[in-house]
């Protein structure tokens, strides 16, 4: 009887364990899907960049979330255009730029060794240049090369030809006495983020005695540094990203996140990461903060790593099971677009502004700036909080849709010699703008939010989007805003369309229709439109 009772108890315990793991996997899956959905709808047209680019593509591609091939094809076209414009030189010092793009391309089944005729793995064959930026260089070079099992590139112009083992040895040599790693060679203060990254790179080489010893020492360091809330504090303070790098490291090493070494007061690393999660699936950078795109992208690929580990799939960076996205010659744009609407090409790839490096809408601003659709202020700044005139807005919409300019003089206050005359004439010809009256356009007047929405809705129709909405549908969309009744009758359909299609953010309580719209809002609106219309 006792033996039978023990067997029954053992079966019950096993069932509880299985159910617990299943419930945990289901919970991670639900949260992962919500975060993937947030990234997919926020980063509408991924391009080369540390935000709104490779990490978004990597996270989505490895998450299992259903994303149309056209999304990844758009990214690949953007990469190809960027690489060609840069003549294959993504950066002359930061070689992690190459590693990041290699990872994203590998995740979608594209070969980084031939992008517009350039081999993006080749720079990683230059040992001296790769390690220039500190530990990040060899770390990400290894992760990128191993992700696709690419041969070590033979770089004929390199002073020192790199090998995988050289990068492994460099990482080992730079391990601090406490078991952790720091970014700079001269820095002996270990950092959990950098340590996590180093472990990710070394995970493929655990069969080497020295590597195995270094990993053991590093895990002891991380276990000791883990805080009582399950998270970590790096040299920049407490953040969600620190949790991400250690989570990915453990998953790459095949270590369970419930390992007692990494559970403090019953709180796991995953629990700590999820404490940064917001209701819409986004993540904040620091406790109590608002949505942060960089933090969300990194959290996405960490959750993907967890789900892959729990379901027995290849690890995040073992991409032998990568997606296979067919390329081909694709005509950009929706099938119903006007024949004159064409995607704007890259003219200044990598263009940045000193006042938008940490801006929440940086991705949209830089995507448009790279294509010459929107300009800075001429002093290296963008002025995101400044307003825009009606003429300036007409110009960016015309450039965004790639419309051929029409030399049409319609308004008395727009002279043929004015810089904006061809843009206003073109926008008028294609039905994007009207005047304040039949004779007056008011080119220097500040454009309001409702005016911008109406013009964007008209542009969307040219892009092939269905902009027709019934009166009831318009009311249903706008009724959620407390100041709905203050909108002009002529603007309501355009506003409702922009909110319905995600061109305008509907999370605010007010529309503020007559308030002057700011430059960052305009950039985000046009970026959202062009992304949805498949013109980026």
NULO-715048 format. One record per residue (C-alpha): residue number from 1; y, z, x. Coordinates in pm, 1 decimal, decimal comma. Layout:
   pos          y          z          x
   NUM          Y          Z          X
...
//
This chain:
   pos          y          z          x
     1        0,0        0,0        0,0
     2      239,2       90,5      281,3
     3      169,9     -238,0      460,3
     4      222,4     -430,4      136,1
     5      550,0     -246,2       76,2
     6      661,7     -328,5      429,6
     7      582,9     -695,6      374,8
     8      779,2     -697,1       49,5
     9     1069,8     -520,3      219,0
    10     1059,8     -770,4      506,4
    11     1064,6    -1059,2      261,3
    12     1357,8     -906,6       73,4
    13     1552,3     -854,6      395,8
    14     1483,2    -1211,5      503,8
    15     1597,6    -1337,7      164,2
    16     1917,3    -1133,4      184,5
    17     1982,1    -1270,2      533,7
    18     1922,9    -1629,1      420,0
    19     2143,7    -1583,8      114,0
    20     2410,3    -1421,2      327,9
    21     2410,6    -1710,9      573,5
    22     2413,7    -1961,4      286,8
    23     2705,5    -1784,0      119,8
    24     2894,1    -1768,6      449,3
    25     2832,2    -2138,0      515,1
    26     2947,4    -2222,1      161,7
    27     3261,7    -2012,8      212,0
    28     3343,6    -2186,2      540,3
    29     3276,0    -2523,4      378,4
    30     3515,4    -2455,4       92,1
    31     3790,4    -2337,2      322,9
    32     3731,9    -2624,8      562,6
    33     3754,8    -2883,0      285,1
    34     4080,7    -2735,8      157,7
    35     4234,0    -2739,3      506,7
    36     4106,9    -3094,4      564,8
    37     4264,0    -3201,1      236,3
    38     4593,3    -3044,5      344,5
    39     4588,7    -3233,1      676,4
    40     4483,9    -3560,2      514,8
    41     4770,3    -3549,4      265,9
    42     5026,7    -3415,1      512,8
    43     4952,3    -3640,3      810,1
    44     4950,2    -3967,4      619,1
    45     4962,5    -4201,2      918,2
    46     4836,4    -4030,7     1236,0
    47     4972,0    -4160,2     1563,9
    48     4967,2    -4064,6     1930,8
    49     5096,1    -3708,1     1954,7
    50     4995,4    -3345,5     1999,1
    51     5106,1    -3283,7     1638,1
    52     5033,4    -3527,3     1357,8
    53     4800,0    -3724,3     1580,9
    54     4481,4    -3667,3     1777,5
    55     4398,5    -3313,0     1666,9
    56     4433,5    -3413,9     1300,8
    57     4205,5    -3713,9     1355,0
    58     3952,8    -3510,5     1554,2
    59     3942,4    -3231,4     1297,3
    60     3898,8    -3465,9     1002,7
    61     3643,1    -3685,7     1176,0
    62     3426,6    -3389,8     1277,9
    63     3469,7    -3191,7      955,0
    64     3254,4    -3400,9      724,7
    65     3544,4    -3432,0      482,5
    66     3551,5    -3771,6      309,3
    67     3831,2    -3979,1      462,0
    68     3865,5    -4354,7      401,5
    69     3800,9    -4574,8      705,3
    70     4148,4    -4720,3      651,6
    71     4295,7    -4385,6      760,1
    72     4124,3    -4402,7     1098,0
    73     4194,3    -4775,0     1126,6
    74     4564,7    -4697,4     1083,9
    75     4540,7    -4444,9     1363,6
    76     4362,1    -4691,9     1589,4
    77     4625,1    -4960,3     1527,3
    78     4896,5    -4707,8     1610,7
    79     4716,9    -4609,0     1931,5
    80     4667,6    -4971,6     2031,4
    81     5032,8    -5051,2     1970,5
    82     5141,8    -4739,3     2158,1
    83     4917,9    -4812,0     2457,3
    84     5035,4    -5171,7     2482,0
    85     5401,2    -5068,6     2465,5
    86     5341,9    -4809,5     2737,2
    87     5146,0    -5066,6     2943,4
    88     4853,8    -4827,0     2954,6
    89     5054,3    -4540,9     3110,8
    90     5055,9    -4260,3     2854,9
    91     5217,8    -4015,1     3097,5
    92     5284,0    -4017,0     3469,8
    93     5204,5    -3647,0     3517,4
    94     5036,1    -3491,7     3212,3
    95     4688,8    -3641,2     3215,2
    96     4582,7    -3430,9     2919,5
    97     4757,3    -3705,7     2719,0
    98     4469,1    -3937,2     2810,9
    99     4204,3    -3673,6     2739,5
   100     4344,9    -3599,1     2395,3
   101     4347,4    -3964,9     2289,7
   102     3997,7    -4019,6     2434,6
   103     3863,7    -3734,6     2219,0
   104     4015,2    -3870,1     1897,4
   105     3899,0    -4225,2     1963,8
   106     3549,0    -4105,8     2047,6
   107     3535,4    -3903,6     1724,6
   108     3591,3    -4220,3     1519,5
   109     3351,9    -4433,6     1720,6
   110     3613,1    -4628,1     1916,6
   111     3573,7    -4704,6     2286,6
   112     3865,2    -4559,6     2487,4
   113     3769,6    -4781,5     2780,3
   114     3919,8    -5084,9     2608,8
   115     4227,1    -5015,9     2402,6
   116     4452,8    -5317,1     2400,3
   117     4294,0    -5416,7     2730,0
   118     4345,2    -5076,9     2897,4
   119     4082,0    -4824,1     3010,1
   120     4215,3    -4482,6     2908,6
   121     3940,9    -4301,1     3100,9
   122     4048,3    -4460,4     3430,4
   123     4334,7    -4217,5     3508,0
   124     4087,9    -3928,2     3488,6
   125     3922,3    -4072,5     3797,2
   126     4226,9    -3966,6     3999,3
   127     4149,9    -3608,7     4099,7
   128     4491,0    -3515,3     4244,5
   129     4691,0    -3642,1     3949,1
   130     4453,8    -3493,9     3691,9
   131     4475,3    -3140,3     3833,8
   132     4854,6    -3158,6     3882,3
   133     4937,7    -2978,3     3557,7
   134     4713,0    -2680,6     3623,8
   135     4378,8    -2583,5     3476,5
   136     4438,6    -2792,3     3163,7
   137     4389,4    -3111,2     3364,2
   138     4030,2    -3069,4     3485,8
   139     3933,0    -2876,0     3173,6
   140     4025,4    -3147,3     2926,8
   141     3914,1    -3426,1     3159,1
   142     3561,4    -3281,9     3147,1
   143     3567,4    -3224,4     2771,3
   144     3690,3    -3581,0     2708,9
   145     3446,1    -3753,8     2943,1
   146     3150,2    -3548,6     2822,0
   147     3234,6    -3600,5     2452,5
   148     3131,9    -3964,8     2478,7
   149     2906,9    -3924,4     2781,4
   150     3132,9    -4169,6     2964,0
   151     3058,2    -4247,8     3328,1
   152     3300,9    -4095,3     3576,9
   153     3565,8    -4367,8     3613,2
   154     3609,8    -4534,1     3950,5
   155     3984,2    -4536,0     4012,1
   156     4058,5    -4762,5     4307,7
   157     4419,8    -4644,4     4334,3
   158     4325,8    -4274,2     4354,6
   159     4387,6    -4086,2     4676,5
   160     4090,1    -3865,5     4589,9
   161     3820,5    -4012,9     4367,6
   162     3721,4    -3756,1     4103,9
   163     3370,5    -3662,1     4000,3
   164     3256,4    -3434,3     3721,9
   165     3131,2    -3181,4     3974,0
   166     3471,1    -3168,5     4142,2
   167     3629,3    -3071,7     3811,7
   168     3355,6    -2813,2     3746,8
   169     3406,7    -2663,3     4092,2
   170     3785,8    -2657,6     4046,7
   171     3747,9    -2458,0     3727,3
   172     3504,6    -2217,7     3892,3
   173     3732,8    -2169,9     4194,1
   174     4022,6    -2076,4     3970,3
   175     3846,0    -1803,1     3774,9
   176     4031,8    -1474,9     3809,3
   177     3867,5    -1153,3     3923,0
   178     3863,3    -1015,1     3568,3
   179     3656,3    -1310,9     3449,9
   180     3931,1    -1498,7     3270,1
   181     4142,1    -1800,7     3359,1
   182     4514,5    -1872,3     3364,7
   183     4696,8    -2203,4     3344,3
   184     4879,9    -2203,3     3677,4
   185     4706,6    -2173,2     4015,5
   186     4942,7    -1897,7     4127,6
   187     4903,3    -1694,9     3807,3
   188     4640,2    -1421,6     3816,6
   189     4710,9    -1297,8     3462,9
   190     4422,7    -1425,0     3255,0
   191     4485,2    -1576,3     2913,4
   192     4231,5    -1587,0     2625,9
   193     4340,1    -1937,9     2516,6
   194     4295,2    -2087,4     2863,4
   195     3970,9    -1895,4     2909,4
   196     3835,8    -2037,1     2584,4
   197     3923,2    -2390,6     2694,3
   198     3760,4    -2341,7     3034,2
   199     3440,8    -2221,7     2865,6
   200     3439,4    -2527,9     2640,3
   201     3452,0    -2750,1     2949,9
   202     3180,1    -2554,8     3131,4
   203     2944,1    -2539,5     2832,7
   204     2774,8    -2865,7     2935,0
   205     2692,0    -2725,5     3279,2
   206     2521,6    -2395,7     3194,3
   207     2213,7    -2501,1     3388,8
   208     2410,0    -2450,2     3711,1
   209     2368,2    -2097,6     3845,5
   210     2733,1    -2053,3     3940,4
   211     2851,3    -2185,7     3606,1
   212     2618,4    -1953,1     3418,5
   213     2746,6    -1655,2     3614,7
   214     3108,2    -1755,7     3551,0
   215     3042,6    -1789,9     3177,4
   216     2880,6    -1445,2     3161,1
   217     3178,7    -1291,7     3336,2
   218     3425,9    -1476,0     3111,8
   219     3248,9    -1364,9     2793,9
   220     3271,1    -1003,3     2909,2
   221     3644,2    -1052,0     2968,8
   222     3697,2    -1198,8     2621,6
   223     3492,7     -926,1     2454,3
   224     3703,3     -662,2     2624,8
   225     4031,2     -835,0     2533,8
   226     3944,3     -888,7     2169,1
   227     4169,9     -668,4     1956,0
   228     4069,5     -429,0     1681,8
   229     4159,5     -688,7     1414,4
   230     3918,8     -941,2     1565,5
   231     4189,4    -1160,7     1717,8
   232     4346,7    -1210,3     2059,1
   233     4686,7    -1186,4     2217,4
   234     4778,5    -1452,8     2473,0
   235     5073,0    -1464,3     2713,9
   236     5282,0    -1593,6     2421,8
   237     5173,1    -1315,6     2188,9
   238     4936,4    -1294,8     1893,5
   239     4859,1    -1629,6     1726,5
   240     4595,0    -1815,8     1530,9
   241     4549,7    -2062,5     1817,5
   242     4400,4    -1793,4     2041,1
   243     4126,7    -1737,0     1782,9
   244     4068,6    -2113,2     1764,3
   245     4000,8    -2166,6     2133,5
   246     3757,2    -1877,0     2160,7
   247     3576,0    -1977,3     1839,9
   248     3527,5    -2331,8     1966,6
   249     3410,3    -2196,1     2302,6
   250     3144,6    -1976,4     2140,5
   251     3026,7    -2263,7     1922,2
   252     3001,6    -2497,0     2222,2
   253     2803,3    -2229,2     2409,1
   254     2570,7    -2178,7     2112,5
   255     2677,3    -1816,3     2058,2
   256     2677,9    -1680,4     1702,6
   257     3021,0    -1569,1     1581,5
   258     2853,7    -1252,5     1451,2
   259     2746,6    -1163,2     1806,0
   260     2822,2     -786,7     1839,0
   261     3032,0     -855,8     2149,8
   262     3282,8    -1039,3     1930,9
   263     3294,1     -821,7     1622,3
   264     3543,7     -536,0     1624,9
   265     3549,9     -276,5     1346,1
   266     3331,9     -509,9     1141,5
   267     3586,2     -792,3     1181,1
   268     3469,4    -1116,7     1338,0
   269     3665,0    -1387,6     1513,2
   270     3629,2    -1607,1     1205,4
   271     3770,8    -1327,2      989,2
   272     4064,2    -1301,9     1228,4
   273     4132,1    -1675,4     1210,7
   274     4111,5    -1682,6      833,0
   275     4370,4    -1404,0      812,3
   276     4624,4    -1673,3      911,0
   277     4518,5    -1901,5      626,4
   278     4762,6    -1966,4      341,1
   279     4683,4    -2041,2      -21,1
   280     4724,3    -2419,0       13,0
   281     4476,0    -2442,1      300,7
   282     4736,9    -2452,2      576,1
   283     4757,2    -2196,7      855,8
   284     5047,1    -2006,9     1005,5
   285     5104,8    -1972,4     1378,8
   286     5181,6    -1599,3     1378,6
   287     5093,5    -1324,8     1129,1
   288     5308,8    -1347,4      818,0
   289     5450,4    -1686,8      912,2
   290     5481,2    -2001,5      704,9
   291     5276,5    -2323,0      723,8
   292     5256,1    -2461,9     1077,5
   293     5110,1    -2809,2     1130,2
   294     4992,7    -2749,1     1486,3
   295     4822,0    -2423,7     1386,7
   296     4663,2    -2594,5     1084,8
   297     4527,8    -2887,2     1287,0
   298     4372,6    -2653,9     1540,7
   299     4229,0    -2429,7     1269,3
   300     4075,2    -2739,3     1108,4
   301     3876,3    -2836,9     1414,3
   302     3773,6    -2473,9     1471,1
   303     3638,6    -2454,9     1114,3
   304     3465,0    -2787,4     1174,2
   305     3302,8    -2639,0     1485,8
   306     3184,2    -2337,6     1282,9
   307     3039,2    -2544,2     1000,9
   308     2864,0    -2776,5     1244,6
   309     2710,4    -2476,2     1421,0
   310     2598,3    -2315,3     1095,7
   311     2442,2    -2637,9      966,0
   312     2261,5    -2720,4     1290,8
   313     2466,7    -3031,4     1365,4
   314     2591,6    -3144,9     1705,2
   315     2871,9    -2928,2     1836,5
   316     3235,9    -3029,5     1793,8
   317     3250,9    -3207,6     2129,5
   318     2897,7    -3350,3     2134,2
   319     2995,1    -3678,8     1973,4
   320     2670,7    -3870,3     1997,4
   321     2681,6    -3847,9     1615,6
   322     3041,9    -3969,6     1589,8
   323     3168,4    -4172,9     1297,5
   324     3144,4    -4549,8     1312,8
   325     3471,5    -4691,5     1188,1
   326     3472,5    -5068,5     1173,6
   327     3780,5    -5230,1     1319,7
   328     3855,5    -5589,1     1235,5
   329     4175,9    -5769,2     1154,6
   330     4331,9    -5584,6      864,3
   331     4645,5    -5686,4      682,0
   332     4860,3    -5378,0      654,7
   333     5002,9    -5290,4      318,5
   334     4878,5    -5274,3      -38,2
   335     4746,4    -5587,2     -206,7
   336     5033,4    -5603,8     -453,7
   337     5320,0    -5574,3     -207,3
   338     5605,8    -5822,8     -194,5
   339     5535,2    -6100,6       55,4
   340     5848,2    -6010,7      255,8
   341     5743,3    -5648,6      309,9
   342     5601,7    -5601,8      658,1
   343     5516,3    -5298,0      872,6
   344     5771,6    -5209,3     1139,9
   345     5633,6    -5236,0     1493,1
   346     5660,7    -4979,3     1771,6
   347     5976,3    -5035,5     1977,8
   348     6025,2    -4700,6     2151,2
   349     5684,9    -4526,1     2162,5
   350     5694,7    -4158,7     2247,9
   351     6062,9    -4117,9     2156,6
   352     6149,1    -3751,0     2106,0
   353     6461,9    -3548,8     2032,7
   354     6565,7    -3220,4     2187,4
   355     6633,6    -3058,3     1849,9
   356     6308,5    -3156,4     1673,2
   357     6040,0    -3050,1     1923,7
   358     5947,7    -2751,6     1707,7
   359     6068,3    -2887,1     1374,3
   360     5822,6    -2878,5     1084,2
   361     5891,0    -3247,4     1013,2
   362     5865,6    -3366,0     1372,6
   363     5574,3    -3600,1     1298,2
   364     5768,6    -3795,3     1035,2
   365     6087,0    -3809,1     1241,4
   366     5916,1    -3934,2     1556,8
   367     5698,3    -4184,3     1368,1
   368     6005,0    -4353,5     1221,5
   369     6206,7    -4327,7     1542,5
   370     5928,1    -4491,9     1744,6
   371     5952,6    -4792,6     1512,9
   372     6331,7    -4813,3     1518,6
   373     6350,4    -4727,3     1148,9
   374     6565,9    -4420,6     1195,7
   375     6791,3    -4338,0     1489,5
   376     6911,7    -4027,0     1665,8
   377     7275,4    -3930,9     1710,4
   378     7306,8    -4094,4     2051,6
   379     7309,4    -3773,3     2255,6
   380     6937,0    -3708,0     2263,6
   381     6944,0    -3517,0     1934,0
   382     6840,2    -3612,6     1583,3
   383     7051,7    -3374,5     1376,9
   384     6778,9    -3295,2     1121,1
   385     7006,1    -3082,7      902,1
   386     7290,5    -3334,0      889,4
   387     7345,4    -3559,3      590,1
   388     7334,4    -3938,5      563,1
   389     7560,2    -4197,2      404,1
   390     7451,5    -4446,2      139,7
   391     7489,1    -4729,8      389,6
   392     7275,9    -4550,8      648,7
   393     7007,3    -4486,2      389,8
   394     7005,1    -4850,7      283,2
   395     6960,4    -4948,1      649,1
   396     6656,5    -4726,4      712,4
   397     6483,4    -4841,2      392,6
   398     6535,8    -5208,1      481,6
   399     6408,6    -5147,8      836,1
   400     6117,8    -4940,2      706,1
   401     5998,5    -5224,0      482,0
   402     6058,5    -5486,7      751,7
   403     6263,9    -5697,1      509,8
   404     6443,4    -6008,6      637,3
   405     6817,1    -5950,9      627,2
   406     7021,1    -6127,0      359,4
   407     7387,8    -6200,8      430,6
   408     7503,6    -6133,0       76,5
   409     7850,7    -5995,0       -0,8
   410     7851,8    -5828,1     -339,8
   411     8077,3    -5523,9     -321,4
   412     8448,9    -5513,6     -254,0
   413     8413,7    -5209,8      -24,7
   414     8147,4    -5372,5      196,6
   415     8306,1    -5629,6      427,4
   416     8103,0    -5897,1      601,7
   417     8213,5    -5755,9      937,7
   418     8081,7    -5405,6      864,6
   419     7768,1    -5307,7     1060,4
   420     7595,7    -5211,2      737,7
   421     7681,3    -5528,2      542,4
   422     7348,8    -5708,1      603,9
   423     7151,4    -5393,9      516,8
   424     7341,7    -5327,3      194,9
   425     7317,9    -5696,1      103,4
   426     6943,8    -5700,6      170,8
   427     6878,3    -5377,9      -20,3
   428     7078,0    -5513,0     -314,0
   429     6900,5    -5850,3     -308,5
   430     6557,4    -5684,4     -327,4
   431     6667,2    -5446,3     -603,2
   432     6653,9    -5129,4     -392,3
   433     7018,5    -5029,3     -442,2
   434     7290,5    -5066,3     -698,6
   435     7656,9    -4990,7     -661,3
   436     7856,3    -4707,0     -805,1
   437     8000,1    -4988,1    -1015,7
   438     7973,8    -5368,4    -1016,4
   439     8239,3    -5390,8     -743,9
   440     8198,3    -5066,3     -548,2
   441     7903,7    -4947,6     -337,0
   442     8065,3    -4646,5     -165,9
   443     7891,1    -4708,0      171,3
   444     8039,3    -4400,5      337,2
   445     7958,8    -4167,1       51,4
   446     7694,6    -3902,9      117,3
   447     7366,1    -3983,9      -51,5
   448     7223,8    -3724,4     -289,0
   449     6863,8    -3624,3     -345,5
   450     6837,2    -3803,5     -679,5
   451     6996,9    -4122,0     -541,5
   452     6752,6    -4121,0     -251,2
   453     6456,4    -4070,2     -485,1
   454     6555,2    -4364,8     -704,8
   455     6600,6    -4595,6     -404,9
   456     6265,7    -4490,0     -257,4
   457     6091,9    -4546,3     -592,2
   458     6233,5    -4900,0     -604,2
   459     6117,6    -4955,2     -246,3
   460     5771,5    -4828,6     -347,2
   461     5750,1    -5097,3     -615,2
   462     5815,8    -5362,4     -349,2
   463     5533,0    -5204,4     -146,4
   464     5290,9    -5273,9     -430,9
   465     5281,1    -4925,4     -582,9
   466     5272,2    -4873,4     -959,0
   467     5597,2    -4693,1    -1035,0
   468     5586,2    -4717,6    -1414,2
   469     5574,8    -4380,9    -1591,8
   470     5603,3    -4298,4    -1959,7
   471     5881,4    -4073,6    -2083,5
   472     5623,7    -3803,6    -2154,5
   473     5476,2    -3829,6    -1804,7
   474     5821,9    -3805,9    -1647,0
   475     5899,8    -3495,1    -1848,5
   476     5567,5    -3332,7    -1761,4
   477     5628,0    -3382,6    -1387,8
   478     5990,2    -3263,3    -1388,2
   479     5956,6    -2978,2    -1638,4
   480     5813,7    -2752,0    -1366,1
   481     6156,4    -2735,5    -1199,3
   482     6414,1    -2487,5    -1322,5
   483     6705,3    -2733,5    -1289,6
   484     6532,8    -3032,3    -1451,1
   485     6808,5    -3070,9    -1713,9
   486     7074,2    -3120,6    -1445,0
   487     6917,0    -3447,6    -1328,9
   488     7081,4    -3773,6    -1436,5
   489     6897,8    -3978,6    -1698,5
   490     6887,8    -4281,2    -1465,0
   491     6727,8    -4073,5    -1188,1
   492     6446,4    -3899,0    -1374,5
   493     6185,2    -4172,3    -1352,9
   494     6243,1    -4215,7     -979,0
   495     6232,2    -3842,5     -915,2
   496     5913,5    -3799,7    -1119,2
   497     5744,1    -4085,2     -932,6
   498     5835,1    -3938,0     -593,4
   499     5701,0    -3596,7     -689,8
   500     5385,6    -3739,4     -846,3
   501     5302,9    -3945,9     -535,7
   502     5377,8    -3665,2     -289,3
   503     5680,5    -3847,0     -147,9
   504     5886,2    -3541,3     -239,2
   505     5745,6    -3190,6     -194,3
   506     5693,8    -3028,0     -534,8
   507     5643,9    -2675,6     -398,6
   508     6014,7    -2589,4     -434,9
   509     6142,8    -2433,6     -755,7
   510     6444,4    -2662,1     -783,4
   511     6514,2    -3034,4     -753,7
   512     6880,3    -2990,2     -651,9
   513     6945,2    -3350,4     -762,7
   514     7315,1    -3370,8     -675,3
   515     7291,0    -3194,6     -338,7
   516     7338,5    -3410,9      -29,1
   517     6995,3    -3484,3      114,9
   518     6939,1    -3395,4      479,6
   519     6816,1    -3629,7      752,1
   520     6482,5    -3453,1      796,6
   521     6414,8    -3485,0      422,5
   522     6492,8    -3856,1      432,3
   523     6261,3    -3908,0      728,9
   524     5981,0    -3720,8      553,2
   525     6029,6    -3914,0      228,0
   526     6015,2    -4252,3      397,5
   527     5723,0    -4145,7      618,0
   528     5531,0    -4035,3      307,5
   529     5610,6    -4362,7      130,0
   530     5511,8    -4586,3      420,3
   531     5194,8    -4387,0      482,0
   532     5086,7    -4414,0      118,8
   533     5176,6    -4784,3      117,9
   534     4966,4    -4837,8      433,6
   535     5264,7    -4962,8      631,7
   536     5244,1    -4728,5      930,4
//
